[in-house]
Amino acid sequence: MVEQTILPHLNGRQSLLVAFSGGIDSTVLMQALVNLKQQLPHLQLRAIYIHHGLSANADNWAAHCQQQCQIWQVPLIIEKVKLDQQAGNIEEQARNARYQAIYHHLHHNETLCTAQHLDDQCETFFLALKRGSGPTGLSAMPIENGNHLRPLLTITRAQIEAYAKHHQLNWIEDESNQDDHYDRNFLRLKVLPHLNQRWPHFSQMVARSAELCQQQEALINELLLADFKQATTEQGQLCLTPLFGYSEYKRNAILRMWFRSQQINMPSQQQLALIWQTVALAKEDANPQFILHNKQIRRYQNQLYLLPLYQNIESQMLNWDLTLPLTLPDNVGQLQVNYHPPLPCRLPHADEQVTVRFHAQGQLQIVNRKGSRAIKKLWQEHHIPPWMRTRIPMVYYNEQLICAVGAFVTEQGKGAQIGFKLINNGL
């Protein structure tokens, strides 16, 4: 039964990296794949054990996995991860660290194979329900998601246990699985047994609801894709103008698509409403900001930007002798001398010290422009967003501003001998 369920999902895949914890679920998955390899000689298997260090038995579990993989003749990677047990949700921490480590080892031609089953799907649905999730969260886990395959997702825990006993498999029991302090364990131990006792096919019906939510979400995305593409720039900003004409439901769906495309955790419904009210609908001359999951959402020229949280470097001043590249603070980039610049300026005189700063004020006269301009007007003319105006390196000779790199050269810096180039600027 288990092998017959897995086989169609392999669908020609030739290389699998199996997440192997040594528990009954992943042990059954590994045994079934090893059995299938006899029918599919092209199938290449590797396994990975993630050592969280949360249990005193973790070293013994790693040794058990190593022994089992030697019996199966499957190469095993053992990867240790560090968790901060004093900070945040330890379940979420462990999951994020586990997948980050796994994907670090996943080859481009491999598929990640994990052992979630029907009962796991039911638990995931209920956890999403507890969070008040919409169709996206209630979709729970798909069987296939890019290079991630869950071939046991229609198999029940009872079927897995029967398979393990029939094949006389050896597996480990994680003592934390009996701790109902964790939400998933509480559902598994205290809630779902009663529901399945009353309604024997309850988990299958929940999985059906999750699948219907997946279909609904896929349809919504398909119908909105053209509008979403029209509203996003090549650099990934979201244009607000078309959104003003949409209904609240359609607008929120487009916003969620944008966050998903930016690979950030989805905001709650309340956060979504606040983002729209405080950022998108802020006064035209405002400089709004909303902090979400260690990112900031900003608006400029009717576009939304999703940016890192920047340090305040406005007051910093760096000495530079021009002979070596200068590494700038807070990942702004590296500044280099450029001898074929688009914005040339003069070399410093012998008595002029070169510094790099991130602040200018007052009126400036720039090359090839009559009269002077306020620095704010110059930033506006060059379409520099407010948050970048204190992150653009400005080269000074003594106390005289010579050049705002990539933007303009002042009359005091007029010349043709030298220029400046900012590299590795991912902002």
N, C-alpha and C positions, 0 to 999 in steps of 0.2 A: 504493500500500500504506500509506504513512504517513498520508496524508489520510484514507483509509478507516478507519484505526485510531483516529484522533483524533476524527472526527466524532461517533460515538455518545456519547463521553464529554462532549462539549459540552452535550448534553442541555438545550438551551434557554438556556444561559448567554449573556448579552449583553455582558458586560464582563470582559475578561481583562487582568491585569497580568502580563507575561511576564518572568521572570528571564532576562536576556540577557547572557551573558559574552563573546560573540563566538566561543566555541569551536564545534566542529562540531555538538555535540548541540543547543545552544540555537539555533544558526543554522538547522539543519534544522527545529526546532520553529517558529521564527519564519516561515520560508519556507512551511511547510505551512499555518500559520494565515492568512498573507496570501493564499495560494491559496484557502483555504476561505472567506475573507471575500467573495470574488467570488460564491460560492453563498449566503452568509449576510450580506446587506447590513446587517442589524441588529447584527452583531458589532462591538464596539468593542475595539480593541487599544491597549494602552500597553506600553512596555518599560522595564525598569530595569536599569542597569549598576552594580554595586557595586565601587567602586575601593578595594581593600584596601591598596594601596601596598606590597605585598610584593615586587613585581617592578619593575625599572627600566623595563620596557616597559609598565607600567600606563597611563601617559598615552596611549601610542600605541594601546593596546587600546581605551581609551575613545573616542579619535578614530575608530577603525575602526567601533565600534558606532554612533557618531553618524552616520557616513557611510552605513552599511547601513540604518539606520532612516530616513534621509532618502530613500533609494531606495525603501524599502517604504512610505513616507509614514505611518510609525508614530511617535508622540511618544515620546521617550526621556528618562528621568530618569537623571542621573549622580549617584550618592551616594558620598561619601568616608567611610570608616570608619577608626578608629585601632585598631591592635593593639599589644599589648606583646609583642615578639618574645622577651623574656627570661623571660616568665612563662607557665608551663603549656603545654598542648597547643595548638600554633599552628593545627592543623587545626580543632579544636573551637572555639577562639576565633574564627577566621574564619567558621565556619559560624554561630555564635551572633550575631556582629555582622552578618552578611549578612541573616539572617532578621529580626533586630530592625529593621534599616534598611528592609527591604522592607515589613514590616507597618506601619511608620510611614507609608508612602505608599499603602498599600492602602485603597481606598475601601470603604465598607460594602456597596456593591452589586457589588463586583468579586470575581473569583476569581483567586488566585495560580496561575500556570501555570509549572511547572518541567519540565526536560528529562531527568530521570532515566529510564534505559532498563533493559532486562532484565539487562545485564551489571552495571550499578550495583546492581540488586536483589541479584544474586548476591554481590557484594562486601559489601554491607550485611549480608546473612545471615551471611557468614563472619566479619565483624568482631564481630557479636553472639555468634557461636559462640566466638570467641576470648575474649570477656569472660565466658563461662559463663552467658549469658542464658537465661531460660526462654521460654515461648511468646510473651510480649509482645515481647521483643527479637528473637526469631527470626521474628516476623511481618514484620520488615523494614519496607518502605514500602507503604502502601496506594495504590491508584490515586487514590482520592478520600478526603480527610480534611477534612471541613468545607468551608472556603473555599480548600482547597489541592488542585490537580488535577495529576496526573502522567500525561498521556495517552500518553506513549511507553513506559510501563513494560513492555509486552509486546513491544516492538521491540528487536532485537539491535543491538549496535554495528556489526556487519557490514552490516545493513540500512540503518542511518543513513549509513554511509560510502558505500554504493551510491547512496542518494538524493542525497547531496551532490554526488557526481561526476556523476550523471545531469543534475542541474540546474545544474552548473558553478558551485557556490556558492564563495564566498570566506570563509575562517574563519581564526582565529588559533590558534597552537599555544603553549600555556602550557608554558614550559620546565620548570616544577616538576612537570609530569605524568610526567617521566622520572626523577624522584628517588625511588628505591625506599626511601629512609629513611622516607617516610610509609607508614603501614600499608596504606592503600587502594591506593596505587601498587604496593607490594610484591605485593599479591594480583593486581593487574591485569597486572603485568609478569612476575612470576616464578612464580606459582602457577596461576592459572586457565587460562592457555594450555595447560599440560600436561594439566590435567583435561579441558578441552574437546577436546583432541586425542585423548585416550584414549576419552572419552565425548562424542560430538558434541552431544548434547542435554542436557549436564550443567546448563547455566544454566537451561534450562526446567524441569528437575526440581527444582532448588533453589527456583525461583520457585513451583513447585507446593507444595513443603514450606512455604514462607513463607505461602502462601495458606491452607493447612490450619491453620497456627498462628494466623493471623488469625481463622479460623472458630472454632477452639477457644477463643481468648481472648474472642471475642464471646459464645460460648455460656456460658462461665464467668461473664462479667459479667452476662449476662441472668439466669442462675440465682441470682446473689448479690445482685442489685439491691435486692430487697425487704428482705433482711437488712441490707444496707449502709445503706439509708435509715432503717431502724429504729434503727441504731446511731449515727447522726450527728445532731447538733443543728442547729437553724436557723442558728446562728453558725459551724458547721463543725467543732465539737469531735467527737471520737470517744468514745462511751460504751463503757467497758470491760466492764461487767457482762454483757452478752450474749456477749461474746467468750470469757469464761471457760468457757462450756459448749460451745464449738466444738472441733473437732479442730484440730491444729496447722496442717494444710494449709488448712482453711477460714479459720482465724484470720489466717494470713499473707496469704491472698487478699484478705480484707477490709481488712487494713492497707495492702496495696498499692493497693487502690481508693481508700483515704483519701488516701494520698500523691499519687496521680494527680489526685484532685479538688482538692488543694491546689497543684497545678502545681509540684511540686518533683521534682527528679531522683530516680529510684527508688533506694532503699537496696539494698545487696547483701544476699544471704541471711544473711551473718554479721552485718551491721549490724541487720537485722530481728530476729534472735535476741537481740542485745544490747539493742535498744530494749525488747523484751518483758521480758527478764530484769531490766534495771536501772531501767526506768521503770514499766512496767505492774505488775510484781510487787514493786516496792520496798515496804518496810514502810509501814504506814498513816500513821505520823507523819513519814515522810521527805518531803523536798522534791527529788525526783529530776530530773535534767536530762541530756539527750543532745544533742550538737551534730551536726547533719547539714546539709551544704551551706550553711553560713552561716545556718542556722536553728537554733532550739532546740526540742526536744520536751519538754514538761512535763506533769505529771499533777496534777490537783486534783479532789477529790470524784469520783473514779472516772471522770474524763474525760481524754483526751489533748488537748493543745493544741500547735499548731505556731506558733511565734512568731519574730519577728526576734531577732537577738542585741542585747541592750540594753547601753547604757553604764551604768556605775555612777554614778548622780547623787545618791546618798543624802546625800552631804556638802555638796551645793551649797546656797547661800542667795542669794536674789535680792531686792533692794530693790524696792518697788513703791509708787508714789504714788497708785494707784487711778484716775488720770485717763485713763490710756491702757491699752490691752490689753497684757498681758505675755506675750511668747513664751517658752515653757518649753523646756528643753534636750532633746536626743535625740528630737525629734519627738513629745513628749508632748502638745503642743497649745498653744492660746493661751488665757490666762485673762482673763476679762472681768468687770467689775462687772455684776450683774444686780439690777434694782430691783423685780422681781416674782419672787422666788426661791421655790422649794419649801422651801429650808432657810434662813430668814432669820437674820441676826445683827445685832449693833450696829455702828455706825460707830466708827472709832478715835477716841480722844480726841486733843486737840491735841499732847499730849506722847508719843504712842505712834507708834513707827515700824512700818510694815507690811513684813513680809518673807514670802517664800514659800520653804518648805523641803520636804524629802521624807523627813523622819524625825521620829518622836516616840517617847517611851518613858515608862514608868511607868504610874501609875494616872490615869484621867481620869473626870471626871463630865460626862455629856453631858445636853443639854436633854431634859426630860420623862422622865428616868430617875432612880430613887432609887439612891443609893449610887454608888460608883465602880467602874470596870472597868479591867482591864489592857488596854493597847492591842492586844495580841495577841488577846484575847477579842473586842474590838470588831471587828477585822478578820474574825474568824471568823463573828461574828453577821451581818455584812454580806456574807458570802460573797466576800470579796476574796482572790484567789489570792496566795500568798506573793510571787511576783515582781512583783505590782502594788503591794505595800504600801510600796515605796520609790519609786513612780512617781506616786502620788496627791499632787497639790499640797496642802500644808497651810499655811494662812494664820495667821501669828503677828502679834500686836500686842506690840511689845517682845519679851519672852521667853515670852509667854503664848500657848499654842495656842488659836486661836479656832474654826477650822473645818477639817475635812478635806473638801475640795470633793467634793460629790456623795454624801458618806457621813454625816457628823454635824457638829453644832455643840456646843461645850463650854459649860458653865454660865458660864464667863468671857466667852463671846461672845454670851450670850443677848440678844436684841433683835429688832427688826422693821424696821430701816431699810434693810438692804442684804443682798446675797447675792453669790455667785460662780458663774460658769459657765465650764466648760471646753469649748472647741470645737475642731474638727479633730482630735479624738482618735481615731486609727484603730487603737487597741490593743485 
